Amino acid sequence: MSLEEKIEEIIDPDPVEAAQGEVVKGPGEYINGVAKVTEKEVDGSVTQEVQEGNTNNSNNTTVEPMDILGNGLLVKKVLVAGQGNDTKPVPGDIVSVRSKGQLEDGTQVDVEDCVMFTLGDGDVHQAWDLAVCLMQVRETCELVTDARFAYGELGSPDKVPPNAKITYTLELLKKEPGPDYSMMSAPERLEHVLKKRERGNYYYRRSEWMRALHSYQRALNILDPENCTYNEPPEILQLVLEERVKVLSNIAAAQLKMDAYREVVESCSQIFQLNPKNEKATFRMANAMEKLGETEEALHWYKVTITINSQNKEAYSAVNRLNQIRKKELEKERATYSRMMGVKKPPPQNTKKEKPSKQQQQQQKWSWSKFLAGGAVLAGVAAIGFGVYRYFSN
């Protein structure tokens, strides 16, 4: 679903796994987006414009506004120059930002003295991710963003109305290297994974499937075996395995919403390597196979789902529906085969008895009369013969 399309209400009988533990504070509760900054945007003409502004202006002068995307929907204007281009953060860095937002009616939103987040991970507005990577440390800028890069068409209940344009004043306080997950213990990694997954759930509930998928994949990267050490107690490793299954399940759910059915099959296959009897994975695999037109495979996975949970009414309903579809497919195949082999279907037989006409009834009566008369004559001849036999025998 593109950002321009209307976000519809989620109707999902099989909701995404909810993250356990602490809910993300600060920007994780209210900011909407995922940043995808290209090298051209960072290192091309946009960066050159900031360099010129920083070179030719003191801390108390401003420069011309920068149209970050070239379409007028995200405009950045430097208010106070920073400490130089070598202080710009890059995706993956942890940045600290002071924020103050204002709606068009003057209402203030997102007023924070210090918000810390990993740049480019989708933990904050897409507008913030796009703009902060173009800022220098200690720079203050004005950022005017269209709703699609902030709270979107849904807005935020009791805070930001739908389709709200917001003007932010941002100051980049500091930057530092991002977390090295390979050096973390399993419990520390799990803490980061839970926050990423909760962020993905936030987007999922807003029907923002692409952003949800981005957050889930970031969570999965933290759990990637290449970044993990296995010198942990078995009970901790079991928690890591269970969390990996949950993240993969959420990825499959988002992919299913995006009609990425082949990718759903791949994600579910990874789950089966860890837990072959995961009900959500078998059900989503069946959904994907059905959408791909693989009726037999879909039937198989729906039936597997029923063996795991005999109370799954949706699986039962799907089996009945697919059996009807399969019946029609078989009839079609037989008809096609018959046409190919030149076999004609025999005409249907009329099993209903027709009432004979009056002429036929008279013919039947005449036949019976002749039969009875003939029988009587034969009986008489037999009686006479028997009498003659007895007379001469005496």
RAVEN-V210813 format. One record per pair of residues at least 4 apart in sequence whose ideal C-beta (glycine too) atoms are under 8 Angstrom apart, sorted by the first residue. I is the first residue (numbers start at 1). GAP is how many residues later the second one is. Records with the same first field share a line. If there is no record, write none. Layout:
I->GAP, GAP
This chain:
1->4, 6, 206, 207, 208, 209, 256, 257
3->145, 149
4->144
6->147
7->145, 146, 147, 199, 200, 201
8->199
9->198
10->194, 195, 197
12->4, 241
13->301
14->239, 266, 269, 270
16->184, 185, 188, 196, 233, 234, 237, 238
17->180, 184, 229, 232, 233
18->180, 183
19->4, 175, 176, 178, 179, 182
20->174
21->170, 173
22->172, 173
23->5, 6, 175
24->4, 5, 99, 171, 174, 175
25->4
26->86, 89, 90, 91
27->4, 85, 88, 90, 96, 97, 98, 101
28->95, 167, 170, 171, 174
30->80, 126, 129
31->79, 92, 93, 94, 97, 119
32->93, 94, 118, 119, 120, 170, 171, 174, 176, 179
33->89, 91, 92, 93, 94, 95, 96, 116, 117, 178
34->87, 88, 92, 95, 169, 176, 177, 180, 181
35->56, 84, 85, 87, 91, 93, 94, 95, 98
37->4, 5, 54, 83, 92, 93, 96
38->4
39->4, 5
40->4
41->5, 27, 89
42->4, 5, 91, 92
43->4
44->4
45->4
46->4, 20, 22, 88
47->4, 38, 87
48->4
49->4, 14, 15, 17
50->4, 16, 28, 35, 84, 86
51->4, 34
52->4, 11
53->4, 10, 11, 25, 28
54->24, 27, 28, 30, 31, 82
56->7
57->4, 5, 6, 21, 24
58->23
59->21, 22
60->20
61->20
62->15, 16, 17
63->14, 15
64->13
65->10, 11, 12
66->9, 10, 11, 12, 68
67->4, 5, 7, 8
68->6, 7, 8, 62, 63, 66
69->4, 5, 61
73->72, 73, 75, 76
74->53, 56, 57, 69, 70, 71, 72, 75
75->68, 69
76->55, 58, 65, 66, 67
77->64, 65, 66, 67
78->61, 62, 63
79->61, 62, 63, 90
80->58, 59, 60, 91
81->55, 58
82->5, 53, 54, 55, 56, 57, 90
83->4, 53, 54, 55, 56
84->52
85->51
87->49, 50, 51, 88
88->45, 46, 47, 48, 49
89->4, 6, 30, 43, 44, 46, 48, 83, 86
90->29, 43
91->28, 29, 30, 42
92->26, 27, 28, 29, 86
93->25, 26, 82, 83, 84, 85
94->22, 23, 24, 25, 81, 82, 83, 84, 85
95->21, 22, 24, 37, 77, 79, 80, 81
96->18, 19, 20, 76, 77, 78, 79
97->15, 17, 18, 19, 20, 31, 35, 73, 74, 75, 76
98->14, 15, 16, 17, 72, 73, 75
99->11, 12, 13, 16, 69, 70, 71
100->8, 10, 11, 12, 68, 69
101->7, 8, 9, 10, 65, 66, 67, 68
102->4, 5, 6, 7, 64, 65, 66
103->4, 5, 6, 57, 58, 61, 62, 63
104->60, 61
109->50, 51, 57
110->56, 58
114->59
115->9
117->4, 6, 7, 11
118->5, 60, 61
119->10, 13, 14, 56, 59
120->9, 13
121->75, 94, 97
122->4, 7, 77, 81, 89, 92, 93, 96
123->72, 73, 76
124->4, 5
125->4, 20, 24, 25
126->4, 23, 24, 85
127->4, 16, 18, 22, 23, 39, 41
128->4, 15, 40, 42
129->4
130->4, 19
131->4, 10, 12, 39
132->38, 40
135->4, 6, 35, 37
136->36
137->35, 36, 37, 38
138->33, 34, 35
139->32, 33
140->29, 30, 31
141->28, 29, 30
142->25, 26, 27
143->24, 25, 26, 27
144->21, 22, 23, 24
145->4, 5, 20, 21, 22, 23
146->4, 19
147->4, 5, 6, 8, 15, 16, 17, 18, 19
148->4, 5
150->10, 14, 16
151->4, 5, 9, 11, 13, 15
152->10, 11, 54, 56
153->9, 10
154->8, 52
155->4, 5, 6, 7, 8, 9
156->4
160->4, 6
179->5, 13
180->4
181->8, 11, 41, 46
182->45, 46, 47
184->4, 5, 8
185->4, 47
186->4, 42, 43, 46, 50, 51, 53, 54
187->4, 49
188->4
189->4, 33, 34, 38, 39, 51
190->4, 49, 50, 53
191->4
192->4, 27, 30
193->4, 26, 29, 30, 50, 54
194->4, 49
195->4
196->4, 19, 20, 22, 23, 26
197->4, 18, 19, 22, 49, 50, 53
198->4
199->4, 16
200->4, 11, 12, 13, 14, 15, 16, 19, 50, 54
201->4, 11, 49
202->4, 10
203->5, 6, 8, 9, 12
204->4, 5, 8, 46, 49, 50
207->50
208->4
209->4, 45, 48, 49
210->4, 48
211->4
212->4, 38, 42
213->4, 38, 41, 42, 45
214->4
215->4
216->4, 31, 34, 35, 38
217->4, 34
218->4
219->4, 28
220->4, 24, 27, 28, 31
221->6
222->5
223->4, 5, 17, 20, 21, 24
224->4
228->12
230->7
232->4, 5, 8
233->4
234->4
235->4
236->4
237->4
238->4
239->4
240->4
241->4, 33
242->4
243->4
244->4, 30
245->4, 26, 29, 30, 33, 36
246->4
247->4
248->4, 19, 20, 22, 23, 26, 33
249->4, 18, 22, 29, 31, 32, 35
250->4
251->4, 16
252->4, 12, 15, 16, 19, 28, 29, 32
253->4, 27, 31
254->4
255->5, 6, 8, 9, 12
256->4, 5, 8, 28, 31, 32
259->32
260->4
261->4, 27, 28, 30, 31
262->4, 26, 30
263->4
264->4, 20, 21, 23, 24
265->4, 20, 23, 24, 27
266->4
267->4
268->4, 13, 14, 16, 17, 20
269->4, 16
270->4
271->4, 7, 10
272->4, 6, 9
275->6
277->5, 31
278->4
279->4, 26, 29, 30, 33
280->4
281->4
282->4, 19, 22, 23, 26
283->4, 18, 19, 22, 29, 31, 32
284->4
285->4, 16
286->4, 12, 13, 14, 15, 16, 18, 19, 29, 32
287->4, 11
288->4
289->5, 8, 9, 12
290->4, 5, 8, 28, 32
294->4
295->4, 27, 30, 31, 34
296->4, 30
297->4
298->4, 20, 24
299->4, 20, 23, 24, 27
300->4
301->4
302->4, 13, 16, 17, 20
303->4, 12, 16
304->4
305->4, 7, 10
306->4, 6, 9, 10, 13
308->4
309->6
312->4
313->4
314->4
315->4
316->4
317->4
318->4
319->4
320->4
321->4
322->4
323->4
324->4
325->4
326->4
327->4
328->4
329->4
330->4
331->4
332->4
333->4
334->4
335->4
336->4
337->4
338->5, 6, 7
356->4, 5, 8
357->4
358->4
359->4
360->4
361->4
362->4
363->4
364->4
365->4
366->4
367->4
368->4
369->4
370->4
371->4
372->4
373->4
374->4
375->4
376->4
377->4
378->4
379->4
380->4
381->4
382->4
383->4
384->4
385->4
386->4
387->4
388->4
389->4
390->4
